[in-house]
Every structure is written in C-alpha cells, then in structure tokens.
Amino acid sequence: MTAQDCAERVRDLMYAEDSAAQALGIRIDAIAPGEASLSMRVQAHMANGHRICHGGFIFTLADTAFAYSCNSYNQRCVASAAAIDFIAAAQVDDVLYATASEVSRGRRNGVYDVRVTRQDGQLIAVFRGRSASIKGQFFETE
C-alpha cells in the first residue's frame, strides 16, 4: 500500500464516523500524507449576531482539515493545542476552503498549519494545530 493509498483509506474510515463534519456539510476535497483540503458552505444557521459566520464554525472547519492531515498516516492523533487568527469575515452562502499542511511530524507530536480562504481567494483565517499520537490505528497493516 502506498502512502497515498493509506491516506485515502484513513479519510474514508474517518469520514464514515465523522458525524460533526457530515452535519456541517464539510467535504474532503483532497487528501495526501500530511495534507488535506476541505470545503464548507456557510449556512444561515452558522451566522452570529453580526450576521456573519460565527468564528466557531470557521475554527471547526480548520480543525477538521488539521485532523484529516495529521491522521493520514494511519496513526491515530488528537489535538494537543490549536490557535486561530481571524483575518476577514465570511458571509452566509460563502464557500470556505481549508487547506492543511504538515510543518513538522515526529514520533509522538506534529505541527500543522491551515489556511482558510473564501471562494474568491480572500484569506479568512490562519490556524496552527499541534497533534499528539494516541494508541491505535484506523486499520490493520500487514
């Protein structure tokens, strides 16, 4: 099995159990070892009192991209820390794209950056997540 095959299999197994991503309409557009690209349309129920996308939904999209990228090696990982900087607002009906890339990966910990952009390319947020490996894999290897 190639590293790409592994990443794709993990994506499929994770998404089948990822009720949060499914409920928010998050799509996994691309996956590769240590990388993931996801998208989500901002829905009316995601708007806050300012009538813009609530930052928690933007964080969730970025965190989900981070999760798929750091788990792509078939070693289960969770977040040990994460931070986000909001750059611009997103509106209802905008399509947001979260692109995660690996900065560093060690035996037990990793660092991943995520850029969230709008359909017109406008930068919406930047996110940095730190992963910690936990016991287990998504599937048995031979």
C-alpha positions in Angstrom: 0.0 0.0 0.0 1.4 3.4 -0.9 1.3 6.4 1.4 -1.4 8.0 -0.8 -3.5 4.8 -0.6 -3.1 4.9 3.2 -4.2 8.5 3.4 -7.3 7.8 1.2 -8.3 4.8 3.3 -8.0 6.7 6.5 -10.0 9.6 5.0 -12.8 7.2 4.1 -12.8 5.4 7.5 -12.7 8.7 9.5 -15.4 10.4 7.4 -17.8 7.5 7.9 -17.6 8.1 11.6 -17.3 11.9 11.5 -20.9 13.0 12.2 -19.8 16.6 13.0 -18.3 17.1 9.6 -21.2 15.4 7.9 -23.8 17.5 9.8 -22.0 20.8 8.8 -21.7 19.8 5.2 -17.9 19.6 5.3 -16.4 17.9 2.2 -13.0 16.4 2.0 -11.8 17.6 -1.4 -8.3 16.2 -1.4 -6.1 14.2 0.9 -2.4 13.2 0.8 0.1 12.2 3.5 0.2 15.2 5.9 -2.1 17.3 3.8 -5.9 17.8 3.5 -8.2 20.2 1.6 -11.7 20.6 2.8 -14.6 22.9 2.0 -17.9 24.0 3.6 -20.7 26.3 2.5 -21.6 28.9 5.2 -25.3 28.2 6.0 -27.8 30.5 7.6 -27.7 28.8 11.0 -23.9 29.5 11.1 -24.4 33.2 11.3 -23.9 35.1 14.5 -25.5 38.3 15.9 -23.4 40.3 13.4 -24.9 38.3 10.5 -21.5 36.9 9.6 -20.2 33.4 10.0 -19.6 32.5 13.7 -15.9 32.0 14.3 -16.5 28.7 15.9 -17.6 27.3 12.6 -14.5 28.6 10.9 -12.4 27.1 13.6 -14.3 23.8 13.3 -13.6 23.7 9.5 -9.9 24.4 10.1 -9.7 21.9 13.0 -11.2 19.3 10.8 -8.7 19.8 8.0 -6.0 19.6 10.6 -7.5 16.3 11.9 -7.5 14.7 8.4 -4.0 15.8 7.7 -2.4 14.6 10.9 -4.3 11.3 10.9 -3.4 10.5 7.3 -0.6 8.1 8.2 -2.9 5.6 9.9 -1.6 6.5 13.4 -4.5 7.9 15.5 -3.8 11.5 16.6 -5.7 14.2 18.5 -5.1 17.9 19.0 -2.9 18.9 21.9 -3.3 22.6 21.1 -4.7 24.9 18.5 -4.9 28.6 17.8 -6.6 30.6 15.1 -6.3 34.2 13.8 -9.4 35.6 12.1 -8.4 37.8 9.2 -11.7 38.6 7.4 -15.4 37.9 7.8 -17.3 35.2 5.9 -20.9 35.7 4.9 -23.8 33.3 4.6 -23.5 31.3 1.3 -19.8 31.8 1.1 -17.8 28.6 0.4 -14.8 28.3 2.7 -11.8 26.2 1.8 -9.4 24.9 4.5 -6.0 23.7 3.3 -3.9 21.9 5.9 -0.2 21.2 5.5 2.3 19.5 7.8 5.0 21.7 9.2 6.7 19.0 11.4 6.0 15.4 12.4 7.8 13.4 15.0 7.2 10.1 16.6 4.6 11.5 19.1 3.9 15.1 18.0 3.2 17.1 14.9 2.6 20.7 13.9 0.2 21.6 11.1 -0.8 24.9 9.5 -4.2 25.5 8.0 -5.3 28.4 5.7 -9.0 29.2 5.4 -10.0 31.1 2.3 -13.2 32.2 0.7 -14.3 31.2 -2.9 -12.7 34.4 -4.2 -9.4 33.6 -2.7 -9.7 36.1 0.2 -7.9 34.8 3.3 -10.4 34.3 6.2 -8.2 32.7 8.9 -4.9 31.1 9.7 -4.8 28.2 12.1 -2.0 26.2 13.7 -2.6 22.9 15.4 -0.4 20.6 17.4 -1.1 16.9 17.3 -0.3 14.1 19.8 -0.3 10.5 18.8 -2.5 8.2 20.8 -2.8 4.4 20.7 -4.4 2.7 17.8 -4.8 2.8 14.0 -7.7 3.1 11.7 -7.0 -0.2 10.0 -4.5 -3.1 10.5 -1.4 -3.1 8.3 0.2 -6.2 7.1 
